[in-house]
Each structure stands twice: as structure tokens, then as C-alpha cells.
Amino acid sequence: MDQVFAGWYGGLGVELMALGKPVICYVREEDLRFIEPEMQSQLPVIRAEPGTIYRVLKECLTSHRHKLAELGALSRTYVERWHDPLRTAASLKEAYETAVRKRNQ
């Protein structure tokens, strides 16, 4: 389980997904507009809020237990696609270079 109050998964969630573990967290729906539609559709987290965490955990451990291994595999794939450090660094480098070019114009 990762962030239940913040509205998005954090570093612990990424690390757990990289290990192929399912993650439970609160995802604020209105924040989904900030990410690519493909990333939205692949987001493998189990969603819960403070008021639903007991029910969600109970479902995960009982009636949905058989889905956890598959969700873990999807989580690993998601991290490889969306949290690749080389890709992230290249994107950040490009953003900085663009900002510097605009400033120097």
C-alpha cells in the first residue's frame, strides 16, 4: 500500500511495482488529465481512499486474490514503460534545454 491521502502513488509504489507487487493507493481522478491517455489506461494500481481501504484490502485478500499475480506482472511492465530512469532523464534534459533556448531568444 502506498499513498492513501496524497492522490497519487509515490516512490514506494514505484519500487513495489518494479518488484512485481500490486500497489494500493488513492488516485485523484482530476489529476489523470496531466498524464498521457496511454499511461492512464495502463495504470495498474488498486484504487482506495481512507474510507474504502478496509473494503478494498478485504476484497484483495479474499475474492480478488487470484488477480494479484497478474496485476503484479502488469505493474512491472508499467514501471519499465513509464518510469525508466534513462527515458526520464532524457525527457528532463530536453525540457531544460528547451527552457534555456527560450530564455536566450
C-alpha positions as CSV (number, residue, x, y, z in Angstrom):
1,M,0.0,0.0,0.0
2,D,1.3,3.4,-0.9
3,Q,-0.3,6.9,-0.7
4,V,-3.9,6.9,0.6
5,F,-4.2,10.6,1.2
6,A,-1.9,12.3,-1.4
7,G,-3.9,11.4,-4.6
8,W,-1.1,9.6,-6.5
9,Y,1.4,6.8,-6.0
10,G,4.8,7.7,-4.6
11,G,8.4,6.4,-4.7
12,L,7.5,3.3,-2.6
13,G,4.7,2.5,-5.0
14,V,7.1,2.6,-8.0
15,E,9.6,0.4,-6.1
16,L,6.9,-2.1,-5.3
17,M,5.7,-2.2,-8.9
18,A,9.3,-2.7,-10.1
19,L,9.4,-5.8,-7.9
20,G,6.2,-7.0,-9.5
21,K,4.0,-6.3,-6.5
22,P,0.5,-4.9,-6.7
23,V,0.0,-1.4,-5.2
24,I,-3.0,0.1,-3.5
25,C,-3.3,3.8,-3.4
26,Y,-5.6,6.8,-3.8
27,V,-5.6,8.3,-7.3
28,R,-7.2,11.7,-7.6
29,E,-9.4,11.4,-10.8
30,E,-8.9,15.1,-11.7
31,D,-5.1,14.6,-11.8
32,L,-5.3,12.0,-14.5
33,R,-5.6,14.8,-17.1
34,F,-2.0,15.6,-16.5
35,I,-0.7,12.3,-17.9
36,E,-0.9,10.7,-21.3
37,P,-4.1,8.7,-22.1
38,E,-1.9,5.6,-22.7
39,M,-0.4,5.9,-19.2
40,Q,-3.8,6.4,-17.7
41,S,-5.1,3.2,-19.4
42,Q,-2.1,1.2,-18.2
43,L,-2.1,2.4,-14.6
44,P,-2.1,-0.8,-12.6
45,V,-2.8,0.4,-9.1
46,I,-5.7,-0.8,-7.0
47,R,-7.6,2.3,-6.0
48,A,-8.6,3.1,-2.5
49,E,-9.4,6.1,-0.3
50,P,-9.3,6.3,3.5
51,G,-13.0,5.5,3.7
52,T,-12.7,2.4,1.4
53,I,-9.3,1.0,2.4
54,Y,-10.8,-1.7,4.7
55,R,-13.2,-3.0,2.0
56,V,-10.5,-2.8,-0.8
57,L,-7.9,-4.7,1.3
58,K,-10.5,-7.3,2.3
59,E,-11.5,-7.8,-1.4
60,C,-7.8,-8.1,-2.4
61,L,-7.1,-10.8,0.2
62,T,-10.3,-12.8,-0.4
63,S,-12.4,-12.6,-3.6
64,H,-9.7,-10.9,-5.8
65,R,-6.7,-12.8,-4.5
66,H,-6.3,-14.8,-7.7
67,K,-5.8,-11.5,-9.7
68,L,-2.8,-10.2,-7.6
69,A,-0.1,-12.1,-9.5
70,E,-1.3,-10.9,-12.9
71,L,-1.6,-7.3,-11.5
72,G,2.0,-7.6,-10.2
73,A,3.2,-8.5,-13.7
74,L,1.3,-5.6,-15.2
75,S,2.9,-3.4,-12.5
76,R,6.4,-4.4,-13.5
77,T,5.6,-3.7,-17.2
78,Y,4.2,-0.3,-16.3
79,V,7.3,0.7,-14.4
80,E,9.5,-0.4,-17.2
81,R,7.5,1.7,-19.6
82,W,6.7,4.8,-17.6
83,H,9.4,5.1,-15.0
84,D,12.5,4.1,-17.0
85,P,15.3,6.3,-15.5
86,L,17.1,6.8,-18.8
87,R,13.9,7.9,-20.5
88,T,13.0,10.1,-17.6
89,A,16.5,11.7,-17.6
90,A,16.3,12.3,-21.4
91,S,12.9,13.9,-21.1
92,L,14.1,16.2,-18.2
93,K,17.3,17.1,-20.2
94,E,15.1,18.1,-23.2
95,A,12.8,20.2,-21.0
96,Y,15.8,22.1,-19.6
97,E,17.4,22.6,-23.0
98,T,14.1,24.0,-24.3
99,A,13.7,26.4,-21.4
100,V,17.3,27.7,-21.9
101,R,16.7,28.2,-25.6
102,K,13.6,30.1,-25.0
103,R,15.3,32.3,-22.4
104,N,18.2,33.1,-24.7
105,Q,15.9,34.1,-27.6
